[in-house]
Amino acid sequence: MAKDIIGSFLDSVLRDLGLQEKFNYKVDIPPRKELGDFAVNATIVIARKLGRNPIELAEEMAVKVRALDNDRIFSRIEVARPGFINFFLADDYLQKKLLTILEQDNVWGQGTQGKGERVLLEFVSANPTGPLHVGHGRWAVVGDAIGRLLKATGCQVDTEFYVNNIGNQVELLDASVRARREGKEIPEGGYGGSYISEVKGDSREEMLAFLIGQQKGTLEQLGVKFDKWFYESELHDKDRIRWAVQKLHDLGVTFEEAGAIWFKSQEFGDDKNRVLMREDGRPTYFAADIAYHLDKFERGYGHLIDIWGTDHHGYVGRLKAAVKVLGKPAAKLEIIIGQLVTLYRGNEPVRMSIRTGEMITLQEVIDEIGGDATRFFFSATDVNS
């Protein structure tokens, strides 16, 4: 790798200058192409120690490095103020590297630095009550890319989609579908989208299975497949949520008020305390999230990565606090917060579907521009933008 070659050349030059100690210099990619493919600040770091002018020292070092470049890896090696050495890769070197990349195919660039680390990557995790929107598509692509990169470093990576198949939203889905079939009004807070008329199944489980099947089909068109679809009902069936709340209670970080059980999240920097169990005995999403992440750690994963939408920003601190109190390594829980997605057709923002007059679904975007183009554009911008 060119960066490593530059480092070995510079270390050799520094030894030639009589410097045996290690210097903390950087080999960076410059902000502008005219400054080269790589820029080194080594002379700026060591000029003072040698009592030398940085530019003069850089010129001397550049001459020595050129002499070491027997394979003509660099077309030019130049000095720039206040003492940078800029390296320009030769076309022949790049062309040979391209041939190597083609020969190695998908194996190219893989390493072993992550060997032995078990990573659980959870992303998308959309409600199972409707089609995926474009935001889900962005996190599907980003999450899948992160998973592939981690696997390329040697990590054992499992991907997971968390399905909220318990709670009020499932009851509202059932009521909305039945109301639409019977020609009645959708209940307050229900789902009024046109897709409700297309939902198949007689039971709630069958309705959810139909919608989850559509979500899976859409994701597969982006090349995204999950190793596991984890259903919230698994936590309820094993009574894991009440067990987690009881553990928090035993550790003295809960209290009861107005019939509900609360987590003392203010003690951990939250703006207010949070409900774990409602007064009617039903757990909150927060309580389920705590139990879910405990379950992840107890499955033997050393590193957890979640990708959440921007509306979940406030959950990060309180979830990490609960995980830490329960004796799990909160530092090994990494949560990536993504920003909203705005669609444009040309220069005009597009907010509504022409077909339904509602939100534009991920499937509509794929239908219009294809899965590969969708994947490219979702992965071409920084997650924070």
N, C-alpha and C positions, 0 to 999 in steps of 0.2 A: 504494500500500500504506500502511495506517494508520501503521505504524512509521516509514516514510520521511517521511510528512507531519508526524508529531510532531517528528522530527529537524529538518526544515526550519523549522517554527514556532519551535523553541527556538533555532536558530542565528540567526534573525531577531531574536528577543527579546534574545539575548546581544549582538548588534551594537548594538541600541537602547540597551543598558546601557553601551555604550562598550567592549565586549570584542571585540577583533578576532582574538585567538588561538584556536586549536582546543582544546577541552577534552575529555578522555576520559571523558565521561559515558555511562551505559548506559540504553537503553530496553528494559526487561525485562517479561516476563509475570509478574505477582505470584503468590505461592503460593496465595492465597485470592481467590475471586471478588468478595468484598465490597471488595477493594482495587482493583478496576477491571480493565480489559482490558490496560492497560499502566501501568507505573510508571517514573518517571524520577528519577534521583538527582542531576541537574545542579546543583541549588542546594547540596547538601551538598558537591559538588566545588569550587564557586567562591565559596561564602560567605566562607571564610577569606581568600581573595585580595582580596575587596572589603571585608573588615572588617565584614560584615553578619551579622545574626541569620538562620540558615538558614530558619526558619519565616516570618519577615517577608519575606525575599527570595522564598521560594516563593510566598507570597500575591501579591506584586507580579507575578511572572512568570506566574502562573496567570491573572491579570486580562488581561495583555497577550496571552497565548495565546488566551483566549476571544475577544478582539477580532479575532484573525486568522482564526478559524474561521467564515468567511462561509458555507461550505456545510453547516454544522451536522453535521459528521462525528461530533462528540462530544456526548452527551447531558449529561454532567457532567464537570467538571474540578475536582478537589478536592486539598487539601493535607493531608498526613499527617506526623506526627512521624517522624524528626527533621528532615524537610525534603523528603520525597518529593512529587512531583506525580503524582496518579493520574488516568488518563484512562478514561472509560467510553464505548464506542462507541454511537452512536445506532441505534435499530432501523431507521429509514428508510435509513440508510447501509448497514447490513448487508443489508437486503432488496434494495437496488439492486445490491449486490455479488453476491448470489445469482443475480440475473437475468443479470449479466455472465458468471458462471461457467457457467450453463446454456447461454448463447449460444456460449461458446468451447469448451465440452465438454472433450475430452481435451487441448486445447491450453492450457487455462488453467494458469497457474503455471509454464509452461516458460520457461527462460532460456538464456543463451549463455555463462555464466561457465566452463563446462567445455569449450567448443569447442576442438577440436584435440587433446584428450587421449584416448588410446586406453587403455581399461580392459579387463582380462580378469578376469571374476568367476567363480571356481570354487566350487561348493557342492554339497551332498548327497554326491556321490562315494561312494555306498554300495557295499559288496561286492556283486558280481553273483551271489552264491550263494543268495539268498533274497529274500523280500518286504521292502519298506520298512517300518520301524517308525515310531512316532509322532515320535521324535526327528528322523528324516530329514524328516518332514513339516514340522516346525517350521522347519528350515533351508532347505527348499525355498521356503517362503513368505517367510521373512526375506530370503533371497538374491534372490528374484524382485522383492521390493519395493525392495531396494537398487538392483538393476539398472534398474528403471523410474525411480527417482528420479534416478539418475545420467544416464540418457538425457534426462530432462526438463531437466537443466542444460546439455545440449548435448554431453555426452561421447559418444564412440563406444564402446559397450559390447558386448562379446561374452561370452556365458555358456557355461560348459563343465562337463561332468560327467566326472570321471576314473574310468575303469573298471579295477580291478585284475584283469585277466583272465589273469594269469600267477602261478604259485606254488602252494604247497601246498594252499591253500583250493580251488583249481579241481580238483586231483587228488582231494581228499576229496569234493567235490560229485559228481564222476563215480562214485567208488566207492560213495557213499551211495545214489545213484539206482539203480545196478545191483544193489546188495544188496537194496534194498527191492523191486525188480521180481522178484528171484529168491527172495524170502522168507527171505533170510539176515539175520544181525545187521549193524547199521550198524557200520562200522569205528571203532576208537577215535579220538576227536576229530572224527568225522564229523558229518553233519547229520541229526538225527533228527526234525525237524519234520514235521507231517502234509503240508505242501506238497510234500515230496520225492516223494510218490506221484503228484503231478499234473504233475511235470516231464516235458516231451516232448523228443524228440530222441535220436538214437543216438550221436552224437559229443559230446565236451565242448563244441565250438563251438556245436552245435545246442542243447544244454542251456542254455548261457549266453545264447544268443540268445532262447530262450523266456523265461527269467527277466528279462532286461533288457527284453524287450518288455512284460512285466507291470509292471515299474517305470515305464517310459515311460507306459503307460496310466494308472497311478495318478497320476502327476505331472500329466498332462494334465487330469485331473479337478479339479486345483487351479489350473488355468490356467498351469501352469509348463511351458515348452518350452525346451530348450537349443539353442543355436546349433551346438554341437559335442559329440559324445561321444568323448573322447580315450581310446584304449585303451593300456594300459601296453605291450602287445606292440609298439606303434609304436616305443617307445624301444629295445626289444630288437632289433627288426628292423634299426634303423639303428645299432646298437651305441653308442647315446648314453650308456648308463649307464657302461660301461667307459671311454668317452672322458672323462666327467666325473670319474671316480675318478682317471684318469691325470693330468688337469689339476691336481687337488688334490695328487697325488703330486709333480708337477713343481714345485709351489709350496711343498713341504716341510711340509705339514700332515697327512701320513699316516705311519703306521708299520706294520710287519708283526710279528705275534705269533701263535704257535700256528697258523701257516698262514693266518691271516685278515689282511685289511687294515683298519686302523682310522683313523678321523678323530680328530685331536687336539682334540676338542671341549672338554676341560677347560681348554685355553689360552684359550677364549672364554667361560668362565663356567659351563660345563655341570658337573654333579656327577660325571660320568665320561666317558671316551672311548667312542666309538660305532663299532660294526662297519659297514664299508661292503661288504666282500666276505667271505663266509664261507669257511671252510677248504676247502670243496668247490667253490669258484669261483662260487657263486650270489650275486647281489647282494641286499642287504637292502632293505626298504621305504624306509629312510632314503636309501640310495644312489639308488634310483629317484626319490624325491621331489626330490633335488638336481638330477638330470638333467632331470626334468620342469619344474622352475622355471627352469632355464637355458633350456630350450626355449621357455618362455613369453616370457622377455625377448627371445630371439633372433627371435621372431616379430614384434617391433616394438612390444610393449605397454609403455607408460610407467608404468603403475600396475597392480599385481596385487592382487587381493583374494581371500582364501580364507576360507571359513567352516568351522570344524572343531568337532567335539564336544569336550566337557570333558576326555575321556580323552586328548586330544592336546596338552594344555597344555604339557607338557614338551618338545614337539618345536619350539616356536616359536623359542627362542633358538638352538638348534643349526642349524636350517635357515637362519635369517638369517645366522648366522656363516659358513656354507658359501657362501651366495650372495655375501656381502661379499668373502670371500677370492677368489672367482672373478671379481671385478671388476664385479659387478652392483650396482645401487643398492638395498641392503637396506631403506633407508627407504621405498622405493616398493613394498615387499612388506608388505601389511597383512593381518594374520590376526585374524579375529574368532572368539573362543572362546565357544561357547554352552553353556548349562547343560542339565541333564536335564529331561525332560518327565514330569509325573505326571498321570494321567488321573483324573477324578472323575465319577461318575454321581450327581448330587445332592451329598450331603456325604460320600459313601463313595468312597475311593480304589479304582480298578479296575486290577488288575495282570495278570489272566489272561483270555484269551478264553473266553467261554462255549462257543463252537462247538468249539474245539480243545483247550482246557485249556492253551494256550501263551501266548506273548506276544501282545499285541493289535497287529495290523498297522495301518498307515496306511489301507489299503483298507477295513478294518472300520469305522474311525472315519468315513470318508467315506460308506460305505454307510448308517451309522446317522444321521448328522446333515447330510450333504450337503457338497459341496465348498466352497460359499461360506461356510457357517458354520465349517467347519474352518479355512479360510483366515483368517477374521476373528479367531477365538480365538487362533490361532498368532501373529498379528501384533499382538495387543492387549497383549502383555506385553513388557517390556524384555528384550533378549537376555541380560542378566546375571542374570535372575531365574529 
